[in-house]
């Protein structure tokens, strides 16, 4: 977006915006295309250069900009240069193919840089995996040793195919994204399940010869849907988990970083550390306070406490550290968490009812020229039919996640009481 402070009293005002769908590496301004009107020049990660000008352009009756003779001559010259570069590239490629076929040829693996991100989106509680390289992508293979859901992204044009997996071999998902020509970026949304933690592996294969691929690994953490916050609501019913033993402040900090995202790699200075986290899906909260030999966790979700207890106990056992575990459960936290889940269940059930009405309402709209007699609710369903149907496609995943949370609450409640009720679920 381009903003200006002219004629607004110093307040920024958006003048124009453009979506380039690529990572921006640099932005510059200056008098480039005209001596009187400044331009904004943007370079992107794959190498494209885009210019936004403030120069008023005359337009034809169809809305197309009228290009001057001088500008058109420059464009034609650029096109000739590009065609010449393409011929040079083609000639070098043919030369390489001939040399590669000889017995004395030595194949060298081309190293390419990958611009990748794996970040949690707090608005929809999903991870966005973004892969971008400076050459066309041929395919991207995604493999994970824990259950995850791969969700569609609107701007994606890749074709995805899933392969059969055997969960007993720690292989829960294997999917291949085949990209169209000249695709340099791929975005994938990933939904994880808290308590299920492991490694997500991504193999990126560019459209080059000889064939080569790069591996990127991303950690799915036990509390993967939690994000760092700076506010804690003490009025909520909290459960307490306290662990004591012979461990250093750095060790317990590494344990927390293993379990929760957004934890700094280096342990903060001081004798004690306090951090707050919030679930991006349920909005439940978590407080971590720790010193040398002691760590306390407070949360209004008993399942969060249960996951931390299991994972940290396992990590301490691997390091042969003996832990003393005490906990205080607040019975009010169970109905409190259920009240947070309930609106989400209602939303999904209401969505199902709306989708059931779409076909009937569409048929009615074909036979009735005037739909003023419809209620505002039914008009809204007709106007947003495509959006509702797209959301409904993901409903089984949403419902399965919510039902799983309710089941975990039931299991964890009795687990802290020393009872195993998994066989009753």
N, C-alpha and C positions, 0 to 999 in steps of 0.2 A: 504494500500500500504506500502511496505517496501522500504526505501530509504537508500542509502549508500553514504559516502563522500570519500571512498577510491579510489585512482587512478583517481580522478576527480578534484584534486586541491582544495578540500574543498567545491566544489559545489555539492549539493544533486542530486542524480541520482536514479530513480526508478529501483529497482532490480526485484521485483515481486509484485503481487497484488492478492487479493482474495475477492470475494463477498460473505459475510455470510448471507445477507438478514435479519439480526437481529441487535438489538442495542448492541454495544460493551460497556461493563462495565469496563473492565480493559485490559491492555496490559503489558506484561512482557517479558524480554529476559534473556537468560542464557544458560549454557551447560546442557541440560536436556536429550535429546535422545542420545547424543554422547559427548565424552570427548574432541573432537577436533573441533566440528562445533557448533556454537551458534544457538539457536532456538528462534523463536518468538511465545509466547503463548498468546492466546486471549480467554477471557471469555465473553459470551454473556448474555443478560438479561434473556432468558428462562433457562439458566444454562448450555449451551453447552460450552465445552472447545476445542479449535482448536489450533493445533501447525503447524507452518511453519518452516521447517528446511533448513539450507544451505548445508547440507551434500549431496554430489553428489550420485545419486542413479543409479545403473545399471538397465537397462530396457530390457524387452523381445522384440521380433520382432513385437509384437502387441502394444508396447508402454507402457505396464504396468510395474510398478516398481517392482524390485526383492527384496523381503523381506528376511532378514537373519533369520536363525533358532532361534536365541535368541529373535529377535523382534517378530517373529510369536508366540513364546511361551508366551511373554508378552500379545500380543493381545488375544490369546486364554484364558489366565487367566482373563483378563478384561471381556471377553464375559461371562465366567462362573460367575463372580461376578455380572454382570448385570442381568443374568438369575436368580440368587439367590435373588437379590433385587426385581425382578418382582414377584417371587413366594411369597415373604414376603408381598409385596403390595397387591397381590391378596388375600392372607389369611386374612389380616387386613380388606380388603374391604368386604369379605364374613362375617367376624365377625361383621362389622358395620351393614350390611344388616339384620343379625339376630337380633341384639339388637334394630334396628330401628323398627322392626315388633312387639316388645313387647309393652304391655300396659303402662309400666313404663318408656318407652324411652322418652328422652327430646331432641328435635332437636335443634341444634345450627347452626346459620347462619355463614358460613365461610367468613371471610373477606379476600379479595385478592387485591394486589396492581396493579394499572393500570398505565402503562407508555404511556402517550398520548401526542400528539402534534397537533396543529392546526395553521399552518403557511401559509402565502401568498407566492406563488412562483412568483417572478417578471418576469420570462421568458415567462410564458403562462397566467399570470393574473388569476390563479386558486388557491384555497386553498387546501393544502394537509392535510387530517385528517389521523393520524397514531395512531392505537390502538394496544398495545402490552401487554400481560400478561404472567405470568410464568407457565401457564397451557393451554391446548388446548381450543380454543374458539369454542363454539357451534354455536352461532349466535349473530349478532349485529343488533339492530333495530335503524334506523335513522328517526327522526321526526323533522320537522321544521315548524314554523308558518309564514314564508315568502317564496316567490318563489325562489328556487335554482335548479341547475342542478347537478345530480350525474353522474360523468364521470368514465369510466373504467380505471383501472390501469393495465398495462401489467402483472406485477408479481402476480396479484390477481388470486386465484383459487376459490373464493367464488361464490356461485350462488345467484343472487339478484332477489327478487320478490317485485313488487310494489303493494300497496293496494290503493283502491279508497279513495279519500279524499274530504272533503267539505271545500273549501276556506272560506266560510262564517263563519265557526267555528274556523278560524285562524289555519287551518291545511292544509298546502299546499302540503306536501310530507310525505309519510310514506313508508319506504322501509326496507326490512329485508335481511341481508346478511347471508346465511347459509354456514359455513366454512367446509372444508374437515377435515378429521381426522388429529390430531397433528398439526393443524394450530395455531400458537401462536401470529401471527401478521396479521393485516388487514390494508390496505391503501386504502383510497377513495379520489378521487379528487372532489372538490366542486366548482361550479361556482356561484357566487352571482351577484346580480344586485344592483348597487349603487342607493340609495334612498329607497330601500326596506330593512328594518332593523328589527331584532328580535332575537330569540334564537334557536339555533340548539341543539337538545337533542339526546344523544346517550346512548342506554341501552346495556351493555355488559354482555352476559350470558356465563359463562365458562362451559365446559363439566365435571361437577362434581355433586355429590349428597350430600345433598339435593339441589334442584335447587335454585339458587340465581342469582341476577343481580346487577350491579352497574350502576348508572346514571352519565353521564358527560354532562355538559352544556357549550356551546361556543356561544359567542355573535357575531352576524352578524351586523357590524356597518354600519351607513348610508353611509360613504365613505369607504367601505370595501376594495376597490381596490387601495387605496392610500398607499404609503410607505414613510418613512422618508428619506429625502435627505439633502444635505448641500449646494446645488447650486441652484440659481434662475436666470433664463434668463430674464433680465429686458427689452430686446428688443421686447418681445411678447406683443400683445395688451391685457391689463389687465382690468378686471372689479373689482370694489371696493364695498365692503359691510362694513358699519361701524355701530356698535351697542354701545350705551351708556346707562348707568343706574346705579343704586345703587347695585353693586355687587363687591365682593372681587376678588383678583387675583386668589385665590384658587378655587373659584366657576367657573370662566370662564375657568380655566385650566381643571376642571372636565368636563365641557361641551365639550371642544375640545376632551378630552380623550374618551368621550362617542361617538363622531362622527367619529373619525379617529383612525386607529391602530398605533402602534409604539409610542404612547405618554406615557412618564413615569408617574407612579402613583403619585409621589410626585411632587409638583410644584417647578420648579427651583428657586434658590435664586436670588434676585434682584427685582428692581422696575418694570422692564418690561421684557417680554419674546418674542422671535422671533423664529419661527420654519418654515421649508420648507418641502413640501411634493410633490410627483409626482405620477401621475396615472400610474399604471403598465400596463394598457391596451391602453390608448390613449397617454401617455406621456405628458398630460397637467400638469400644475404646480399650486401649492397653497401656499400662504404665510399667516401665522397666526402671527399677532403681537398684544400683549395685555398688558394692565396695569390695575390697579384698576379702575373700572367704564368705561373702554373703550376697545373695541376689534375691530380690522380691519382684513378683509380677502381680499386678492387679488388673482385672478385666471384668466387664459385665457380661461376658460370654464364656461360659464354662468350657466350651469346646476349644477356645483359644488357650486357656490354661492347660487343658489336657494335652494339646499338641506340643506346647513348650515343655511340659514335664517329660513326655516320651522322648523328644528329640534331644534335649539337653542331657537327660540321663544316659542316653546312648553315647553321646559325645564324651561325657565324663568317663564312662566305662572304657571307651577306646583308649583314653589317656591314663587309665588305672587310677582315677580319682574317686574317692568314696564321698558320696553325698548324703546329707541328712535332709529329708523332705518332710515339710509340714504344710498343711493347707487349711484354709477356712472357707467353707462354701456358704454362699448366701442363697437361700431357697427362692428369694424373690427375683434372682437373676434369670431363672428359667422362664417364668411368664413374661418378664421384661424382654427377653430375646425373642420369644414367640410373637410378642406385639410388634416387634420390628419386622418380622418375617410376614406377618398377616397381610399388610397392605400390598406386598409384592405378589402374594398368592391371589388376592382379589383382583389385582391388575391383570394377571395372566388369564384368570377365568373370565373377566369382562372382555378381554381381547378375543377369546374364543367365541363368545356370544356375538360380538360385532362381526366377526368374519363369517359366521353362519348366515348373517342377514345380507351380505354383500350381493350374492347372486340374485336373490329375490328383489332387492332394491334396483339392481341394474336392469332386470327384466321389466320392472315397473317403469323405469325411466324411458325405456324404448317405446312403451305404449301410451305414456302420458306426457304431452308436451309441456305441461305446467306442473311443477312439483312443489308449489307453494303450500300445499296442504300437508306436506311432511313436517314432522317435528324437527327442531334444530339438531337433535341428536342423530336422526336418520340422515339429514342433509350432510352432517359432518362425516358420517360413515361413507357416504357416496364420494365426497370430495377427497377423502384420504384412503380410498380403497386399496390402492397399490401399496401404500406405506403400511397399512394394517396387515395385508397379506404377507409382506416381507417380514414383518415382526413375528407373524404367526408361524413362519417356517422355522424360526428359532425357538418356538415355545417348548418343544420337548426338552431341549437343553436347559432352558430356564427352570421348568418344573422339576426336572431331575435334580438340578442343583439345590432347589429349595427343599424338596423332599429329603435329600441327603443331609441337609443341615438340621432338619427336624429329627431325623433318625440319629444323627451324631449327638444331639443334645440329650436324647433319651439314653443312649449308650454311655456317654460320658458322665451323666449324673449318677448312674449306678456304679460305674467303674470306680469313682472316688469313694463309694461306700463298700468297695470290695466285692461287688457282684458282677458277674458276666452275663449280660442279657442279650448278647448278639444272636443267640439261637432263638430268641423270641421275636426278632424283627422279621 
